Amino acid sequence: MMKQSLKQLKRIISAAVLLLTGIAGATQAAGLMTPINSGQSELTLQDHKVKVTIADGFATTTVEQVFANPHAQDLEAIYSFPVPSRASVGEFTYWIDGAPVHGEVVEKQKARDIYEQEKQQGNHVALTEQESYQRFEIRVFPVKAQNSVKIRLVYLQPIEVDHGVGRFLYPLESGGVDEAQKAFWSTDPVVKGQFSFELELKSGFPVEALRFPKHAQFQLEQLGPQHWRAHYDSRAEIAEDGSASHFSLDEDILLYWRLQQGLPGAVELVSYKPDAKSQGTFMLTLTPSDDLQPLNSGRDWVLILDMSGSMSGKYQTLIEGVRRGFEKFGPEDRVRIVLFNNSSEDFSGGYVNATPANLDDLANRLAARSPGGGTNLMAGLKMGIKSLDADRTTGIWLVTDGVANVGETQQKKFLEVIKDKDLRLFTMILGNEANRPLLDALAKRSNGFALEVSNADDIMGQLTLAASKVNHQALHDIEVEVDGVKVGDLQPATIGSLYRGQQLQLFGHYWKGGDVKVTVKAKRGGQPISYRTQFKLPEQSTELPEIERLWAFAQIDELMAEQRDFGEDADRKDAVVDLAKQYGLVTEYTSMLVLEADRFAEHGIEQKNAQRIATEQKAREIRKSQPVVDRQVDKQNPQYNKPRSGFSGGGGSMGWSGLTLLLLVVVGRQFVGMRRRMAQGS
């Protein structure tokens, strides 16, 4: 029996890995871009050096690159790269005549106009702009003939720990969902000279292990229970012909770290307040204890499968994943399948009992189909949420790349479809250029969660985390009250739900230090529950000036979500531009421009960001030599009295069935009738 179970698990793992690879599809990579068939000379990416510091609840990633021009004429360098979700680009530096010059934030069109003007005049100029949700482009002119240029990019991102497992992604695969871009540009991802990667992890809690799933050649070094380093240098590798090995930027670099098991729930605080008279900024990280009960019942499962032409080459692995996933359905379950491309089809003809014979018939019939046509995501979603049984808990899973190109494509229209539905929607977002804003919005609006998956991920580990969430209670209708001192500008403004293993990160401002009481109110299984603690906000705190940028990006992210939800609004746009200029951030409306030192004044650009960068660099130098800092503030008054969720937590058969299919969107519905009968309902 045990051997049979192990064989089944191996088949499921194989199908899951194949399916994820298939759905993610072929990807482009970060690298230098040249127009296809243009006859233009190509530059080379000579060096690419990455330094990452993970500490105090956020990661700082510094990328230095050298572009080389082996040709006889001056050229322009155009470099494309993705950044992680929730990452804020706050520093762009270009070395001009051997001296670093920092970029300043300018409205996007104005920045592009100035760049072209300076380029036409033959002046040194560089530009970083956001081209899509998380894809950026750098333009540098000139790269002198037989010469090279150096640039540096720095971005910040909050770090979350899920079930005691931290995850850091350095994205290099650009997704490949923009067909027009692929048709126009040729991208060279190869680093001809040195590629190096250095990472330092300083954790407030003991770390048991680190893992690079796709880069086993990276060296790990433990400096203490809470302090680790990782490093890699391509110069140490020799190719088969005896030459130096060239590193290719075509595979995401991903790091996991696992905290010590049995740690208690905790509240951590980091803040920045340069003096007693200044406004302070804080980030609270709340890690709840594990008091969410498992859910056990027969369910209905609706599979909404993308049959569009973009699924060609991926469809058979999708069917194999469906077939293996069917093996995990229980005898009390029912299944319904909806297909969509240019239109939608109720493939199964309603719900069928999840017997082996019925499931085998569905899988065989699916295998006989061939994908083709466009992606009418709206048609599939509308049909999938029809005919739900109010007496049963239903999970609706949507398999797609999330890029709608037929029928309705506006995000606010998708939100209207689920507006009055009693839905829980969970998104599994594949790749670095999937339509994350749409999938995030659907999840948030329905009090679900979004799980991002890279091709570099340990797939079964990610599925375990997601399955644990789906099969346990969640905290809903969360509110956080802060008393004792005046706080404001809280982000997120609306929290919604928190699922098993998740952390809550809260940003805000305060104006005077002192004792504060923090109360988290929520509903668990339909019943109210609250968690309380007390600690002090400092009157002065100068260690972490980066917290200001993290708060600003969270505020901008909320404003941009409103733009996509409700339509373009001039006041919101102005608010984004003002925040971006004040805090030095690249957004959809602003870019970062580097000019020769005397040209900033010529264009009326104040060099505010240079001052902010100097403050941040000084603080980083001070922190570099300091030991690990414990940021937990509720030790004297614990907010939680049980251990936090660990990675060993079970997923349950129902979670494994759905998540083995690697479905991008899971909509879980807990109906009123079921709530009445199940006190432990999610």
N, C-alpha and C positions, 0 to 999 in steps of 0.2 A: 504494500500500500504506500509506504514511504517512498520507495523507488519510483512508483508511478506518479506520485505528486511532484517529485523532483523533475521527472521528465516533462511533466505538464508545465512546470514553472520555467524550464529551459526553453520550451517552445514559445511560451508567452513572451519571455525576454527577447528571443530572437525576432519574433514578429513585431514587438514594440520598437526595437532598434531599427529594423527595416522600414517600418512605417514612418518613424520620425524622419529618417533620412529621406524617404520618398516625398513626404509632404513638404519638408523644407526645400527640397529640390536643389538644383544647381545654383550656386551663389557666386556673386562677384566678390572682390576683395578690396580692402583698402589699398591705395597705391597711387602712383602718378598716372594721370590721364592724358591721352593724346587722341585727337579726332581720328576716327577710322578712315583709312584710305585718303588721308589728307596730304600725304607726302612730306609732312613736317618732320623735322628731326626730333628725336626723343631724348629726354633727360634720363638720368638714372637716380634712383634712391640710394645714396651712398651709405648713410648710417641711420639707424633707428634705435634710439635708446629710451627705455621706459623705466621710470622709477615710481613706485607706488608705496604710500604709507597708509595703513589702515589702523586707525586709533580714534578713540573718543566718539565713536558712533558714525564716523564718516571716512571716506577714502579720498586721498589727494593723489591724482595721477598726473605725472609730468612726462611729457613726450618731447624729446629733442631729435630733430631730423636734419640731415644734410643732403641737399639736392645738388647733383653734379652735372655740369654741361660739358661733354667731351667734344662739342662741335665748334665750328669756326665763327658762328654768329650768336649774338645774345638771344636768349629764349625766355619765355614765361613758363613758370611751373604751376601746374594745376593738380592739386592733390585732394582726393576724396577719402573720407573716413567716417565711420559711424562712432557714436558715443553711447554709453549705456543709458537706460531709462533713468530719469530723474537726475541726470548729470548736468551740471551747469558749467559752461565754458567761460572762464573768468580771466584768463591770461593768454595773450598771444604776443610773442616777442620775436622780432626779426633783427638779426645782426647786420648793421649797415656800417661799412668801413671798419669792421672789427668791434663795434660797440653795440650792445643790446638796446633796442628801442621798443617800448611797450605799446601795444595797440590800445586805442581809445574807442569807446562805443559811439556809433553814429547811426541815425536812421538808415535803413537798408538801402533804399534807392539813392540817397545822398552819398552814402559810402561808396556804392558802385560807380556813381558819376565822378566822384573825386579820384577813385582808383584809375578809371580810364583816362581822366585828364592828366594825372601825374605820369601815367604810363606813356601817353603820347608825347609828353615833354622829356621823356627819357630819365625821369627821376626814380629813385628807389621807392617802392611802394609794395604793400602786402595787405591782404584782405582775408578775413575769415567770416563766412556767412553760413547760415542754416538753410539747407536746400529742401529738406523734408523733415518729418517728425524728429528723427534722431540722426540724420545724415548731414554732414558738414563738408564744405569745400574751402580749401586754402588756395589763394592765388598769390604768387610772388613774382615780382619783376624788378630788375632783370636778373636772370642767372647768367652772369657774364661768360663769354666764350672761354673755354678751357679753364673754367673756374667753378666755384661752388658757393652755395648760400646755406646759412644755418637758421633754423627757426625753433621756437619752443612753444608748446601748448600745455596749459594746465587746466584740468577740470576737477570739480568736486562732486561727490555723490554720497547721499546717506547710505549706510549699510544696515541691512536687516538680518537678523538671525531667526531662522525658522526651525522649530523643533530642536533647538540647540545646535543647528548647523548654519554656519555663515557661508555666504557665497559672494565672490567678487568676479566680475566679468570684464575682461579687456576685449571689446568686440573688434573683430577684423573682417568678418564676413559681412558684406554690405547688403545682403538679402537678395538682390537681383529681381525685385518686383517692378522696377521702373523699366519697361521695355524700350521706351524712347531713349533713355540714357544708354542702355546696353547697345542699341543700334548705332548710336553716335560716337561713343567713346570706347577706346581701347585702354584697358587698365593694366599697368605693370606693377605687380605686387612684390617683386623680388628685391630684397635688400642686397646690393652688390658688395657692400663692405661689412661693417659690424652691426649686428643686432644684439642688443643686450636687454635683459629684463631683471630688475631688482625689486623685491617686495619686502616690506617690513610690516609685521603684524604685532600690535600691542593690544592685547585683549584685557578688559577689566575682569574677566573670569578665566580660570585655567582652561587651556586648550590641550585636548588629548592627541589630536592628529591633524595633519594637513594633507591635501591631495590635489594634484593637477591631473584630471582625467585624460587629457590628450597630450600632455607634455611631460612625460616621465623623465625626460632628460634634464629638467629643471632641478637644481640641487636645493635640498631643504636643510636648515640648520636651526636647532632649538637652543635658544639662549637662556630660557627659563620657563617655568610653568605657563606663563602668560605672554611670552615673547619669542617670536619666530622670525626667521628670514628665509627668503628664497631667492635664488639668482641663477642666471644663465647667460652665457656669452658665446655667440656663434663662432668666434675665432678659435674656440677650443675644439671645434668639430672639423674633421678632415673628410672631404669627399672621397669617393672610391678612386678617383684619378690622382689623389694626393694633393689636390688644391683645397683652398679654404671653402667651407660649406656656406652656401647662400641660403638665408632664411627667407621664406615666403609668407607674406601677410595675408594668407588665405584661410586661416583657421583661427577661430576665437580662442583666446587664452582664458581659462577658467580655473579658479581656485575655490576649493571647499576647505573649511576648518570645522572641527567638531569639538564643542565644549564638553567639559566634564559632566557626566551624567549626575542627576539628582540635585542640580542647582536649584535654589529657591527662585520664585518669582521675584522681580526687582524693579525699582525705579531708578533710572540713571539721568543725571543732569549735566549738561555742558552749557556754558554761557559766555557772553562777551559784553563787558561794560567798561569802557576805557577809564572812566572816572565817575565820581559820585554824582556829577551833574548831567552825565550823558544818558541817553536812552540805552537800555540793555536789551540784548537778544538772547533767547534761550532755546534749547532743544531738549525735550523730555522724551526718553525712551522707556516705555512701559512694557515689561515682559510678564504677562499674567501667569498665575499658577495653573496647573492642569486640573480644573474642576468641571470640565465639559464631558458629559456622559455620552457613551456610544448610542447610535440609533440602530434599531433592528426591526425590519419589516419588509414584506414583499413590496416591490415597486414597479411602476411602469417606466419603460425606457423608450424615448423617441430619438432616433438617429437621423439627423439631417445631413446628408452627404453631398458634397460638391462633385458634380459630374461634368464640369466645364472643361474646355480644352486645356486649361492650365494644369489639370490633373493628369494629362497624358504622361506616361512614363512613371507615374506614381500610383496609378489606380490599382494594379494588381497587388502591390504591397499593402494598400489600404484594405483590399478585400481579405488578404491574409490576416491582417490585424483584426478585422471584424470577425472572421471565422474563429480565431483563437480567443477573442474576447467573449464570444458566445459561450465558450466552454465554462465560463465562470458565472453565468446567470443561474439563479435559483429556481426551483420548481414553482414558486409562488409569483414569479415575475411575468410580465408581459412586455412585448417589444413591438414597436412600430417604426417603419423606415420611410423617410421622405427623401427624394432625390431632387436636385435642382441644377440647372444650367441657365438656358435662356428663360425657362419657366420652371414650374415645380410639379412633382408627381407623387401621389401617395402610393409608393411602391408596394407596400405590404397589404394595402387594402384595409387599413385600420389595425387595431391591436391583435396580435396572435399570442397564444400561450407559449412561454419559453421552453417548450419541450425539445429534446434533441432532434426529433424528426422535423419540426417546424423550423428550427434554426438552421439545420443543414440545408433545407429547401431554400430558405432566404439567401444563404451564402452562395449556393450554386447559381441561383438566378442573378444575383449581383455580379458574379464572375463572368456571366455571359454578356454583360453590358460593356459598352465602350464609351469613354468620355468624349465630349465635344461641345462646342458652343461657348457662349459667354458665361458670366458669373452674376446671376440675378439673386443676390444674397437675400434681398427683401422677400422675394417670392418664397424661398425656402423657409425663411424664418416665420412668415405668416402662416404657412401651411403647418409647420411643425408645432405651433402653439395652439392650433385648433383641436377641438374634440378631446380635451383633457378631462379626465374623470375626477370630479371633486372629492371622491371618497378615497383616492389613492395618492400616495406621494409619487411625483413624476420627475424624472430627470430628462432634460432635453439636451442633446449633444449635437453641436454643429461642427462639421469638419469642413474647413475652408482656409484659404490663405488670408481671408479678411479683407480682400480688395474687391469691392463691388464695382462692376463696370457695365452692367445691363440693368435697366429699370431704375428704381430709386437708389440714389447713392448718397444723399445728404444725411449726415449723422443725426440731425434733429428728427428726421422722419423715422429712423430706426428706434429712437427713444420714445417716440409717440406710440409705436406699436406695442411696447411693453409697459407703457405708462400706467395703465389701470389694471395690470395683471399681477396676481399674487405669485411672483416668480423669484427664484434665487438663481442667478446666472453667474457661472464661473468660467473664466476664459483661460485657455492655455495658448499663449502667444508664441509662435515659432518664428525664429529669425529676427534680425536686427532692423528690418524695414517692413515688417507686417504692419497693418493698419492698427497700431496700438491705441491711438486716441479713440477709435470707434469701439474696439473690444473692451478697453478700460472703462469707457463711458457706460456701455451696456452692463458690465459687471457692477460698477459703482451704483448705478441707478436702481438696480434690483437687489442691492445689499449682498452681492456676491464677492468674489475675489478674482484677481488676475494672476496667473502663474506664467512667467516667461521661461522659455526653453531654448537653449542654444544647441547646435549640433555637438558642442563640446561637453554637454551635460552628461552626468551619469543618469541615464533615462529612468531606470527602475527606482533610483533614489528620489528623483523628482516626482514620479508617480506615487511613491509611498507617502510623500509629504501631502500631495493633493488628496489622496484617498483618505488619509487621516482626517483632513478637514471636512470632506464631504460626509463622512460617516460618523461625525460627532456633532453634538450641540454647538451652537455658536452664540456669541454675545451680540445682541441686536439693539438698535436704538441707543447707541452709546452717546453719553454726554460727559464732558469733563468740566468740573467746576473748580476754580482756583480762588481762594479767599485769603485775605490777610494783606496783600499788596495789590495795587492796580496792575492788571495785565490786559493786553489787547492784541489785535491783529493776529489772532490765532489761526494757524493752518495745520490740518485741514479745517475749514469752517464747519463742515458737516462730516462726521466720522463714519456713521453708518454701522457696519458690522465688523466684528473681529472673530476670526475662525481659529480653531485649535492650532497652537504652535506659532501663531502670528504675533508680532510686536506692534505696538502703537507708537508712532513718532509724532510729537506735537511741537510745532514751532510757535514762538510768540515774542512779544515785546513786553518789557516792564520798565518802570521809571524810577523805582526806589527799592533798594534791597530790604530784606526782612523775612520773618517767618511766614510761610504760606501753608495752607491746608488744601490738599488736592483730593477731590472726590470723583471717582469714576462711577457713573450710574449706567446701568444697562438692564436688558431683559435676557434671562436665560431660561429656556423652556417655557417662555411666556410669562415668567414670574420676575418681578423686579429684584435686582441685586445691586449692591454697592461695595466699593473698595475705597478705603481712606488711608491717607498718610500725611505726614507733616515734615517739612524741612525748610532750609533757609536759602533764599536767593541772594547772591553776594552783592554788596554795594559796589565793589570793583572787581573786575575779572578781565585780564588782558591776554590770557594764554591763547585764545582761539578766535581771532578776528574773522576766520572763514565762516563762522556761524551766521554772520550777517548775510553773506551771499546765499547760503543755504535757505535762510528764511525768505529772501527775495525771490529765489527761483520757485519755491513752493507757492508763493503768492502769484507769480507770473503763470505758473502751471495751472492754477485754479482759474485765472482770468482767461487763459487760452481755451480751457475746457468749456467755459461759458460761451466763448466765441463760436466754438464748434457746435455746442448744444443749441444755442438760440439764434445764431446768425451774427454776422459782423456788426459790431457796434463801435462808433468812433470814440466814445468815452472810454470804453475798455481798452481800445488800441492805444489811446494816449496814456492810460495808466500803465500799460506794459512798457511803452517807450520810456516813460519817466523813471520807472523802477530800474529798467535795464541801464539807463544812463547813470543813475545814482549809484548802482551797485556793480557796474561794469560787467554786464552779461550779454552774451549773444543770444538772440531770440529770432522768431520768425519775422519780427519787425525791425530788428537792429543787427548791425554787424560790427566787427572789430577791425579798425583800420590802423595801419602803421605807415607813417610818413617820415621823411627825413626831418630831423629835429626842428629845423626852422620853418617847416611847412605846416605844422599844426596851427600856429598862430595865423598864418596866411589864410587858412580856411576857417578861422574862428573856432577852433576846437580846443577846449580846455583839457589839460592832461591830468584829469582826476584819477583815472585808473592807475596811472603810474604811482601815485601816492598810496593807493590801497594795496597795490602789489608789494611795495616796499614794506608796509606794515605787516603783511602776511608772511613775507619771506623772513623778516626778522623774527617773528614768532615761531616759525618752523625751525629756524636754526637753534633757538633756545630749547624747544621741545625735543630736538633730535638727541640731545645728550641727557635728557631726563629719563628716569625709570618709568615703568608702566604706572599709570595713574588710575586709581579705583574711583569711578564716577558714581557709584551707587550712593543714593542719599536717603534711603528709607530703612537703613539698618536699625536705627533706634525705634522707628515706628513703622514696622513692615506693612506694606499695602497688601501683600499676599502671604498666606500662611501654609502654602503647600508647594512642593517642587513644581517647576515648569515642565511643559511637555518635552519629552525626549524623542529622539529619532527612532527608538525601539517601539514607539506607539503603533498599534495595529491599524491597518487600512480597511480590513473587512472585505469579504468577497465581493460586495456590490461595488466598492470603490475600485477594486482591481479590475473588475470586468470593464467598466467604462473607461478607466484611465489607461488600460492596456491598449485601447483603440486610439489613444493619443488624440482625443477630440479637442478641437480648439475652444469650443464654447460649451459649457455644461450648464443647463438651466435646471435647478432643482426646485421643485414646487412643494411646499408644505401647506396643504389645504386646511380650511377651517375645521372641517369634519375630522380630519386626522389629528389636528391639534387638540380637539376636545377629548379624543381617546388616548392621546399620548402626552403625558405630562412632560416627558423628556424631549419633545419636538424641537427641531432646530429653529 
